[in-house]
């Protein structure tokens, strides 16, 4: 593994890190790991002033090398205070699931507004193109990838469902960054993070939005935290102005059924067939894919620690509260009764949609009530693992071609492959950050950087949220 600490004898200035989202799951892990590298980093973080955050951040209040800016991501002045003098901005702040599912409009406002404030604050710096902005994107931006089309990569067309407030907000926020014209940014599209807090979320009905036959390439929390390696001096200049998928690799590529089975086994619970009715789970329109290119990021940042997914599930089980040791004593029927309640507890729950005949939700997640009614039980559900061999859709350009050689002809090919046109007459060879003019197949015109379109899979005007 790459040496993570500068061990040379030469004098160097500590790199200054600005961090948003430090009180979230991933942000807190990054803060812990940054605290171990204060010999060559200083950290300034932004957090809202509250009793909860004061308690969470108590170990770092007053710690040398760490400064806390008490403020709000939606306040431009607070973000400027955070960013002032920074070498890197690690932008994790914003709303995530499950809160994002309950408040989609607020999620869109916060996630896009926060990104705009970060970009604007960096632009006010004396040398804005020297400040590295690291955005944590999401697998949700791709939309639904169900077997047999369950492999994806950066450059695939982004198709977030217009009704998914979180996915739409992450896509729009990323576009703000990649079309900013700044010269040192990157988007790391995070997959699902394995951590003990997932157990608490199991009682939220969004659990049942996840198709049991879908897939996801997970990453564990400690590996996600090691993405702070992006701030190390050995990261090459060619890394920037690009998009990368964050996944744990082979052992973390699980079907959603495998995930449920492994987690329940680690917690000494009965298997999924004993605790759930498979017909409670949505069958479509939820994000998830296996990344064909997640090794690419690891080859650069060396963030994977080497623990397998199976062993990490056991680590989660070892860290849960003592009362989970009583789960073997709880009859499966009692667990199933409780999970039946979860599956219908509120307006985000599938059984609630059925009871109240909420047609748009049913059609979004099941196709139709008739299709839902026709679903088989566990005994007739195909739970076989889909192909482990990547099968990828073309992206309209030669993805083996060095990006510094991209020119206007490559842009035209991508646009034609998507049914549209590149309306700009020229571009500077290898310049992927200066926006160009484009038109979709429907004649809709828009501006976007070559990086957004070619490397990121963005297309058309910025996505907007529609009500469910």
N, C-alpha and C positions, 0 to 999 in steps of 0.2 A: 504494500500500500504506500502511496505517496507520503513522504514525510510532511506532516501537517504544520510543523513549527519551523520557522526560519532559524536554522542552526549555524548560519555563517557568522563570522566575526565582524563583518562590516557593520557600520552604524546605519540605522534606518529609522525613519519616522514611523510611529505607530499609525496604522490605517484607521480612519475614523468611520465608524459604522452607525448609520441611522436606522432604527428598527421601528416599524409599525406592527400592530397586532401582537405585541409581546405577551399579553395576558391570555391569548388563545392557546390551544393545545400545542400546535407546532411552534408558535412564537415563544412559548415558555421553554420548550426544549432547545430552541436556538439560543435563547438567552443563557440557559445553563451552560451550553457548550461554548458560547462566546466568553463566559466568565472564566473558563479554563484557559483562555488564550489572551488574557489581558497583558501578557508580556509584549504582544505586538498589535493588539487592537485596543481602541477605546470605543465605548458604546454609549449612544444617546438614544433613548427610547421614548415613544409617545404613548401615553395612557390617560384615559379619562379619570378624573378625580372622583373616587368613590371609596367607601369602606371596603368593598370587596377587592378592588384593585390594590388598595393600600396593604391589605393582608397578603394578597398574592405576591406582591413585589417587595414585601418587608425584607427578605434576605439581601436585596440589592440596594435598598435605600441607604445612601451615604457611603456605599462601597466605592473605593477608589477605582477610577477607570470607567465607572458607569454613572451616567447622568439621566435623570428622569424628567421629561417635559410633561407636566400635567396639562393636558389639553385635549382637543377633539380633532379627529381626522377630517371632519367637515368644516373646520375653521382654518381658512388659508393662512392666517397669521401664525397659528400654532404649528402648522406643517412647515412653514418657513423657519421657525425657531428650531424645529427638529433637524431640518436639512442643512442649515447654515454650516458651512465648512466641512461637510461630509465628503468622504471619498466614495462611499457606497450607501445606497438606500435599499434596505431589504424591506420590500413592501408586502406585508402579509395581512395588513389590517382590512377589515370589512366584515360583512355578515355572511355566515355560512349556515348550512343545514344543521339542525332542523328549524332554527329561527327563520332562515331564508324562505322556507316553504310556507310558513304562516304569514309572513309579511313581505310578499314579492315586490311590491311597489317601493317600500322602504329599502329593501335590499338593492334594487336597481339604483336608487338615488345615492345610497351610501357607497356602493362599490364603484360606481362610475365617478361620483363626485370626489371620492377619496383619491382616485387615480389622477383626476385632473389637478387636484391640489398638489400632489407629489410632482407631477410634470411641471406645473407652473413654478413651484418652489425651486426646482432644479434649474429651470431657465433663468432664474434671478441670480444664480450663483455666478461668480466672476468667470469661471471656466466650465460652463454647463456640460460640454461634451467630454469632460474628464470625470464626471460623476457617474458611477455605474449604478443604474436602476435595475434591481432584480425584482421582478413581479412573480408572484405565485399564482399561476393560472390553474386550470382544472380540466380533468378528463370530461367533465360535464359539457364542455364547449363543443365536443364532437357530436353529441347527440347519441342516438341508440345504435349500437353495433351488436346485433344478435347473431348467434351461429346460424348458418355457416360463414357469415361475413363478420367475424369477430376480431379480426386483426386490423390494426391501424397504425398510422405514423404521422409525424408532423408533415404538413403539406396537404394532407387529406382535407377535403372541403368541410368547413365547420357548418354544422346543421343543428344548432341548439333549438329545442322546441320553443316556439314563441310564448308558450304559456308557462315555461319554466323560468321563474324569476331569477334564480341563482345562476343557471347556465347562461341566460341572456346577459345578465349583468357582468359575469366574468368575461364573456366574449367582447362586449362593448368596452369594458375597461382595458382589456388587452389591446384593442384596436386604438384606443386613445394613446397608448404608449408607443405602439409600433408605427403609428402615423405621425408621431410628434416631431420628426425631423432630427431628434437627438441622436448622437452617434455612439452611445454606450449604454445599451439596455439589453435585457434578455427576459424572456418569459419561460418559466419552468412550470409545465402543466402537470400539476400534482394529481396522482391517483388517490384511491382511498388509503387512509393511514391507519395501520393497525396500532391500537393503544387500548389501555384498559377502560377508557371512557366510553368505548363502543358498547360496553355492557349496559351502561345507563341508558343509551339511546335505543336499546332493544325494546323498551316499553313505549316508544313513540310509533304511531301508526305508519310513518313513512317507511318503516321496515318493510311493509307489504307493498310498497311501490316498486320494489326490486324484483324483476322476473327471476324465478328460481332457476331458469335455464340460461340466464345471462352470464356474463363473465366480467372479471375485473382483475387487473394486475395490481396487487396491493404493494405497499411499501411500509416498513415498520417505522415507528416514531423516531428512534435514534438515528436511523439512516436519513430520514427527512431532516433532522436537525443538522446533520453533517453537510447539508447543502451550503452552510456558511463557508465551506471551502471555496465558494465562488469569489470570496474576497481575498484569497491568498494571491501572493505575487506571482506564483508559477502558472496561473491561469492564462492561456494565450490570448492575444488580441483577437484572433479569429473566432473566439468563442462568442463574441458580442454581436448584437443585432440579429438575433436568431431565436428560435423556439426549440424547446427540448421537452420530451416526455419523461416524467419521473416515475419509475417503477422499480420493484424489487428484483426483477428477473425471473428465471425459470420457476423456482419453487413458490413464488408469489402469484403466479398466474393460475387463478382458481375460477371454477364455475361458482355461481352464487350458492348452489346446493352444497358444493364442497366446503365453501366458507362456513355455512351454517353447521354442517356436520362436524368440521374440525373444531369450531368454537364450542359447540355443545359437548363434544367429547372431552375437551380440555377442562370444562366446568363440571364434568361428571353428570351431565344431564342426559335424558333419553335422546335418541336420534330425532331429527326433524320430523320424520314420519309419525312419531308418537306425540309430538307437541303442536304441530301445525296441520291444518288442512291445506294442501297444495293449491287449492282453488281460492285461497285468501290472497295469494300473491298475484300482482299484476303480470300481464304477459307481454307488454310492449311499452315503448316510449319512455324508457329509462336509460340513462347513460351507462356506459361500461364497455371496455375493450381490452384486448391484450396488446401491449405495445410491441411492435416489431423493431423499434429503434431505441428502447430504453437503455440498452447497453452503451449507446453512444454517449450519453451524459455521464455514466459511471466511468467511462474511459477517460473523461476529461477531469471530473471532479472527485473521483475515487471516494464516493460517499457510502457505498455499501459495506457493512461490517462483517458480512459472511454468515450470519445466523439464518437458518432456513425458516420458512413460514411455520412449519409444524412445531419447531422448537420455540418460535416466538409465541405461538398460541399457548404453549405450556408456561411460558414466562408470564403472559397475561393472567393465566389461571392462578399462578403463585402469588400474584400481587393484589387480588381482589379481597374485599373484606371477609372476615372470618365466617360470616353467616352463609357464604356460598358453599362452605363445607357441608351444609345441611341439605344441599340439593338432591343427593342420592336418596334421601328419606322422603322427598316430596313425590307423590304418585304422579305419573305422567298425565292422568286425567285431570288432575288439579292444575297442572301447568297448561294443558290445552284449554281448559276453561278460562284461565286468566288471559292467554294469548288471543282467544276468541273475543274477549272483551276489548283488548288492545286493537284488534282488527276492525272494530266498529265504534271506537270510543269518541271520535269527533269528525269534523267535516273533511279531514284529510285521510280518513280510514275507508278502505274499500267496502266493508260491510255497511258502513254508514251510507255510501253512495247507493248501494243496492236497496237498502231500506227506504231511502227517500227518493229513489229513482232520479239521481242526478246524472242526466244523460251525457253531458259533455265530459264529465270525469270518467264515466264508464267507457265511452267511446275512445277517449284518449288512452286509457290504460288497458282496456280489454278488447277494443274493436267494436263491440256491441254487446248488449245484454244477451242476445242469442248465442254469440260466441262464448261468452262467459258461462252461460248455462251448459254449453256443450263440453266444457273442460272435463277431462277424466280425473279420477283420484290418483293417489300415489301409485297404485298398482299398475296403472296404464300410462304413467308419465315417463317419457324417455329421459333418463338422467345420465346418459353416457357422456363422456368427456368429448368435446369437439376437437377438431384437428389441432395438433400442436405445431403443425407446419404453417408458417405465415403465407397467406394468400392475399395479396394487396391489389387494390384498384390503382390504375395509372393516375398520375398527378398532372400530366400535361407538359412535363418538362423532363430533361435529363437530370435526374437527381444525383447522378455520379459526377456531374460537371461542377468544378470548383465555383463557388458563388462569386468570387472576384472576377470571373470571366462572363458572368451574365450580362447580356446586352438587350437592346430593344427587341431583337428578333425572338429571344426567349420569352419576353413579355407577351408578344403577339401570339406565340404558340400556346401559352397558358390560357390567354383570353379566348382564343378560338376553341380550345378544348372544352372550355366552360360555356361555349355557345355565344360568347360576347366578343368584344374588341378592345384592344388597347388603343386609345385615341391620341396618345402622345406620339409625337414624331421621333423623338430621340430621348436617350438617357445616357448619362455618363457610365461607361463600362464599369461594372462592379459596384455602383452606387445603389444600394438597396433601401436607403432611408429617405430619399427625396421623393415625395408623392408624385404619381403620374395620374393621368386621366383615363378612365375606363368606361365601358358600357356593357350592361348585361344583355342577355338574349331578348329581354323585353324592352330594350331601349333605355333603361334607367341608367343615368350617368352618375358617376361618383369619382372621388379621388381617394387614392390609397397608395401606400408605399409598395414597391416591389417586394419588400420583405413580408408585408402583411399578406399579399396575394399569393406569392410563390412559395415562401417558406412557411407561412402561417395558416394558409387555407382560408383566409377571409375573402369574401366576395360580396359585391353590392354595397348599398348604403349600410350604415351602422344598424345592427339589429335593434328592434324595439320590443318592449314587453306588451303582450296582450293579456287581458283579463281572462281568467279561467271560467 
